Amino acid sequence: SNCHVAREALHKVYTSNDYPFYYVTLVDFVDTAAIDRIDEYNLYGYPTVWFDGGYRVTVGGLPEDEAYYRQDLTDCGARAVPNIDVNLTATWLGNAQIDIDVKVLNYESSSYNGHIHVYVTEVESTMGWNDTVGHPYTFPLLDYAFNQDISIASSSAWTGSLIWDGHDHYDGQGND
């Protein structure tokens, strides 16, 4: 019942443009990709917000969530991370198709082994996925463009390219 409070606070921070970040909403009661992603995390309760792949985890739904989320983003932005750069382009082709290209560059002196998640989302749900007060979920996960382990040699790159077709996506609830 408090998911809308967390969503509203997170969206308020996002639209403030104070932090360079993106977020994805995992609407696990209607989408199998979201169910699978939540299963990869340690769910504490609803709503749970995972920052930076689980580096920080906050159980939300409180009026002070916005302040907590701002601190979580500050903490994530201050941590030491590998010198990896990700370039992503997505071009809407129409008729439920998106051309997605991703390039991951490794500027480290050693190889990099990791996992890439490239989500396909909507800015606002057109699937009728609404929170408990009737507002459409923002940036709900529909499916993955890429969800795989990657290994990149020093001073090298990993690239991926595909056309994501929404007609081929099945949400587990009878919707393509």
C-alpha positions in Angstrom: 0.0 0.0 0.0 3.0 2.4 0.4 4.6 1.8 -3.0 3.1 5.0 -4.3 4.9 7.0 -1.6 8.3 5.5 -2.6 7.5 6.0 -6.3 6.5 9.6 -5.8 9.6 10.4 -3.7 11.9 8.8 -6.2 10.3 10.5 -9.2 10.5 13.8 -7.4 14.3 13.4 -7.0 14.6 12.2 -10.6 12.7 15.2 -12.0 14.7 17.6 -9.9 17.7 16.9 -12.1 19.9 17.2 -9.0 21.5 13.7 -9.7 22.5 12.0 -13.0 20.6 8.8 -12.5 17.8 6.6 -14.0 15.4 4.4 -12.2 13.3 1.4 -13.1 10.1 0.3 -11.4 9.7 -3.4 -10.9 5.9 -4.1 -11.1 6.2 -7.7 -10.0 2.5 -8.5 -9.7 2.1 -8.1 -13.5 5.4 -8.6 -15.3 7.5 -11.8 -15.3 10.7 -9.9 -16.1 10.1 -7.8 -12.9 9.4 -10.9 -10.9 12.7 -12.5 -12.1 14.7 -9.3 -11.3 13.2 -9.0 -7.8 14.1 -12.7 -7.2 17.8 -11.7 -7.8 17.6 -9.2 -5.0 17.1 -9.8 -1.3 13.6 -8.3 -0.9 13.1 -6.9 2.6 9.5 -5.8 2.1 7.4 -3.5 -0.1 8.4 -1.1 -1.2 12.2 -1.8 -1.4 14.4 0.5 -3.5 17.8 -0.8 -4.6 20.4 1.8 -5.5 23.3 1.0 -7.9 22.5 -2.7 -8.2 22.0 -3.2 -4.5 24.9 -1.2 -3.2 22.4 0.7 -1.0 19.0 -0.8 -0.1 16.1 1.2 1.4 12.8 0.0 2.5 10.5 2.9 1.7 7.0 4.2 1.9 7.7 6.9 4.5 7.2 10.6 4.2 10.9 11.2 4.5 11.9 8.9 1.6 13.0 11.8 -0.6 15.8 12.7 1.9 16.8 9.1 2.3 17.0 8.6 -1.5 19.0 11.7 -1.9 21.5 10.4 0.6 21.6 7.0 -1.0 22.3 8.6 -4.4 25.1 10.7 -2.9 26.6 7.7 -1.3 26.5 5.7 -4.5 28.0 8.6 -6.5 30.9 8.9 -4.0 32.0 5.2 -4.0 35.1 4.0 -5.9 34.1 2.0 -9.0 36.0 0.5 -12.0 36.9 2.9 -14.8 34.1 1.6 -17.1 32.1 3.7 -19.5 28.7 2.7 -20.9 27.2 4.3 -24.0 23.6 3.5 -24.8 21.4 4.7 -27.6 17.8 3.8 -28.2 15.9 4.8 -31.3 12.2 4.5 -31.5 11.4 2.8 -34.9 7.6 2.8 -34.5 5.2 -0.1 -34.4 6.5 -1.2 -30.9 10.1 -1.5 -32.1 13.3 0.0 -30.6 16.8 -0.1 -32.1 19.1 -0.5 -29.1 22.9 -0.2 -29.2 25.2 -0.5 -26.2 29.0 -0.2 -25.9 30.9 -0.8 -22.7 34.5 0.5 -22.6 37.0 -0.8 -20.2 39.7 1.8 -19.3 41.2 -0.4 -16.5 44.7 -1.9 -16.7 43.1 -5.4 -16.2 40.1 -7.2 -17.6 36.7 -6.4 -16.4 34.1 -9.1 -15.6 30.5 -8.0 -14.9 26.9 -8.3 -15.8 24.9 -5.9 -18.0 21.2 -5.2 -17.6 19.7 -3.0 -20.3 16.1 -2.5 -19.4 13.2 -1.7 -21.8 10.8 0.6 -20.0 8.0 3.0 -20.6 8.2 6.6 -19.3 4.7 6.0 -17.9 2.8 2.7 -18.0 0.4 2.4 -20.9 -0.4 -1.2 -19.8 -2.8 -0.1 -17.1 -0.2 -0.8 -14.3 -1.2 1.7 -11.6 0.0 2.1 -8.1 -2.4 1.8 -5.1 -3.7 5.4 -5.5 -4.3 5.0 -9.2 -1.3 6.7 -10.7 0.5 4.9 -13.6 3.8 3.5 -12.7 6.8 5.4 -14.0 9.6 3.6 -15.9 8.1 0.1 -15.4 10.3 -2.7 -16.6 8.8 -4.4 -19.6 11.6 -6.6 -20.6 15.4 -6.8 -21.1 17.3 -5.8 -24.2 20.4 -7.3 -22.7 20.8 -9.4 -19.5 24.1 -11.2 -19.5 27.6 -11.7 -18.1 30.3 -9.7 -20.0 34.0 -9.9 -20.0 36.1 -7.1 -21.4 39.9 -7.1 -21.8 41.9 -4.1 -20.7 41.5 -1.1 -23.0 38.8 -2.9 -25.0 35.0 -2.8 -25.5 32.0 -5.0 -25.5 29.2 -4.1 -27.9 25.6 -5.3 -28.4 23.0 -4.3 -30.8 19.4 -5.4 -31.5 15.9 -4.5 -32.5 13.6 -5.0 -29.6 10.1 -5.8 -30.8 7.3 -5.3 -28.3 5.1 -7.7 -30.3 7.5 -10.5 -29.2 7.4 -9.5 -25.5 5.0 -11.4 -23.3 4.4 -10.0 -19.8 3.1 -13.2 -18.3 -0.4 -11.7 -17.9 -1.6 -12.2 -21.5 -0.2 -9.0 -22.9 2.2 -8.6 -25.8 
